[in-house]
Amino acid sequence: MGQKTHPYGFRVGITEDWNSRWYANKKGFGALLIEDQKIRRFIKGKYRFAGIPKIEIERTREEVKVVLHAARPGLIIGRKGAEVDKLREELEELTGRRVAVNIVEVKNPDISSTLVAEGIADALLKRQGFRRVMRMRGEGVMEAGARGVKIQISGRLGGAEMHRTEKLIIGSIPLQTLQSNIDYGVAEAVMTYGIIGIKVWIYKGQYDEESEHGDDA
């Protein structure tokens, strides 16, 4: 009936894994969920320039393991690992638990939907034309090897009086197929005249194709 569903939430537990992997009883679940959100907000706020599309959190009884997927991992690691040690200490202070930080490099940031959305937000903050930015980013995603891309931006575009939505679709975006690997990301550009929301869907191919290639290798 025209209802929208989150592409990641639609696939989680079927073809996608959870970003937070731990178990808690009914009493402690809410507190740990809020703690996860605090960790993600803190890292994204401090290291936005490092290009972090995904933060995974695993918990054991003794410690919290945080896995950062970053386009520019060197900025988080710092010289001789000094920056990552500082981050670990700050997270331990924030959570009151022992924290282990792992950093994984994002091999192809041009087909990461969150990084594409954040790139569009940064361009809009520099007062670049929204249509030109959407077209350039969309073409860049396709050149990087994606099967399809959809970009949607909403708000007072160009400082207009009325809120409106603009869309760009290149290639195919099979949103209703669970075997389709759809990467979905959102970002916001806080302008002087209001917030502009950016949503990006990137179709990377079928999950079963990836596993077949993996078996061949």
C-alpha positions in Angstrom: 0.0 0.0 0.0 2.8 2.4 -0.8 4.4 2.0 2.7 8.2 2.4 2.8 10.5 0.1 4.7 14.2 0.6 5.7 16.3 -1.4 3.2 18.8 -2.5 5.9 16.1 -3.4 8.5 14.2 -5.3 5.8 17.2 -7.6 5.2 18.7 -7.8 8.7 18.8 -11.4 10.0 18.2 -12.7 6.5 21.1 -11.5 4.2 22.6 -8.8 6.5 24.0 -9.1 10.0 23.2 -6.9 13.0 25.5 -3.9 13.6 25.2 -4.5 17.4 25.9 -8.1 18.4 25.2 -8.8 22.1 22.6 -10.3 24.4 21.0 -8.7 27.5 18.1 -9.5 29.7 14.9 -7.4 29.7 16.1 -5.2 32.6 19.5 -4.2 31.1 18.6 -4.1 27.4 17.5 -0.5 27.2 20.6 0.9 29.0 22.9 -1.0 26.7 21.0 0.2 23.6 21.3 3.8 24.7 25.0 3.2 25.4 25.5 1.9 21.8 23.9 5.1 20.5 26.1 7.3 22.7 29.2 5.4 21.3 28.1 5.8 17.7 27.2 9.5 18.2 30.5 10.3 19.9 32.7 8.6 17.2 30.7 10.1 14.3 30.8 13.6 15.8 34.6 13.5 16.5 35.8 11.7 13.4 33.3 12.8 10.7 36.2 13.8 8.5 37.6 10.2 8.5 34.5 8.9 6.6 32.9 6.3 8.9 29.9 4.6 7.2 29.5 1.8 9.8 30.2 1.2 13.4 29.8 -2.4 14.8 29.6 -3.1 18.5 30.1 -6.5 20.1 29.9 -7.1 23.9 31.2 -9.8 26.2 30.8 -9.9 30.0 34.2 -8.2 30.3 34.6 -5.7 27.5 33.0 -3.7 24.6 34.5 -4.3 21.2 34.0 -1.4 18.7 34.8 -2.0 15.0 35.1 1.1 12.9 34.8 1.0 9.1 36.6 4.0 7.9 37.5 5.4 4.4 40.6 7.2 5.9 41.7 5.0 8.8 45.1 6.8 9.2 43.2 9.8 10.6 41.8 7.7 13.4 44.9 5.7 14.1 47.2 8.7 14.3 50.9 8.7 14.7 52.1 5.4 16.2 48.5 4.7 17.2 48.3 7.6 19.6 45.0 8.8 18.4 43.3 5.4 18.6 44.6 4.9 22.2 43.1 8.3 23.1 39.8 7.3 21.5 39.8 4.0 23.5 40.4 5.9 26.7 37.5 8.4 25.9 35.1 5.5 25.2 36.1 3.7 28.4 35.3 7.0 30.3 32.0 7.3 28.4 30.8 3.7 29.1 32.7 2.8 32.3 33.7 -0.5 30.7 36.8 -1.9 29.1 36.8 -1.1 25.4 38.7 -2.6 22.4 38.8 -0.6 19.2 39.4 -2.2 15.8 39.6 -0.2 12.5 38.7 -1.7 9.1 39.5 0.2 5.9 36.6 0.8 3.5 38.1 -0.3 0.2 35.7 1.6 -2.2 34.2 4.6 -0.4 32.6 5.8 -3.7 29.9 3.0 -3.4 29.3 3.5 0.3 25.8 5.1 0.6 26.5 6.9 3.9 29.7 8.5 2.6 28.0 9.5 -0.6 25.2 11.1 1.4 27.7 12.9 3.7 29.6 14.1 0.6 26.4 15.6 -0.9 25.7 17.3 2.5 29.2 18.8 2.6 28.8 20.1 -1.0 25.4 21.7 -0.2 27.0 23.5 2.8 29.5 25.0 0.4 26.6 26.4 -1.5 27.0 24.2 -4.6 23.9 23.7 -6.8 21.9 20.6 -5.6 21.1 19.3 -9.1 24.8 19.4 -10.2 25.9 17.7 -7.0 23.4 14.9 -7.3 24.3 14.3 -10.9 28.1 14.3 -10.2 27.8 12.0 -7.2 25.4 9.6 -9.0 27.7 9.3 -12.0 30.7 8.8 -9.6 28.9 5.9 -7.9 28.1 4.2 -11.3 31.8 4.6 -12.4 32.9 3.0 -9.2 31.1 -0.2 -10.1 27.6 0.0 -8.7 24.6 -1.5 -10.6 22.3 1.4 -9.7 21.9 4.4 -7.5 19.0 6.5 -6.2 19.6 9.9 -4.6 16.7 11.8 -2.9 17.1 15.2 -1.2 14.3 17.1 0.6 14.0 20.5 2.2 14.0 24.1 1.2 16.2 23.5 -1.8 18.2 26.5 -3.0 16.6 28.5 -0.1 13.1 28.3 -1.7 10.0 29.2 0.3 8.4 25.8 -0.1 9.8 22.4 1.0 10.2 20.0 -2.0 11.8 16.7 -2.9 14.2 16.1 -5.8 15.2 12.5 -7.0 17.8 11.1 -9.3 17.8 7.4 -10.4 20.5 5.9 -12.5 20.5 2.1 -13.3 18.2 -0.3 -11.4 17.2 -0.3 -7.7 15.3 -3.6 -7.0 14.2 -2.6 -3.4 11.7 -5.5 -3.0 14.1 -8.3 -3.6 15.8 -9.6 -0.4 18.7 -11.1 -2.4 19.6 -7.6 -3.8 22.5 -6.0 -1.9 21.1 -2.5 -1.3 23.3 -0.1 0.6 21.2 2.7 2.2 22.5 5.8 3.9 21.2 9.1 5.2 22.7 12.5 6.0 21.6 16.0 6.9 22.9 19.4 5.8 22.1 22.1 8.4 21.6 25.2 6.3 20.8 28.8 7.5 17.2 28.4 6.1 16.6 24.9 7.5 17.7 21.3 7.3 18.1 19.4 4.0 17.8 15.7 4.3 19.7 13.4 1.9 18.9 9.7 1.3 21.0 7.4 -0.9 20.3 3.9 -2.1 23.1 2.0 -3.9 22.5 -1.4 -5.6 25.8 -3.4 -5.5 24.5 -6.7 -7.1 23.0 -9.9 -5.7 24.2 -11.6 -2.5 24.3 -15.0 -4.1 26.6 -13.7 -6.9 29.1 -12.5 -4.3 29.1 -15.9 -2.5 29.6 -17.8 -5.9 32.6 -15.6 -6.7 33.9 -16.2 -3.2 33.6 -20.0 -3.7 35.5 -19.7 -7.1 38.3 -17.9 -5.4 
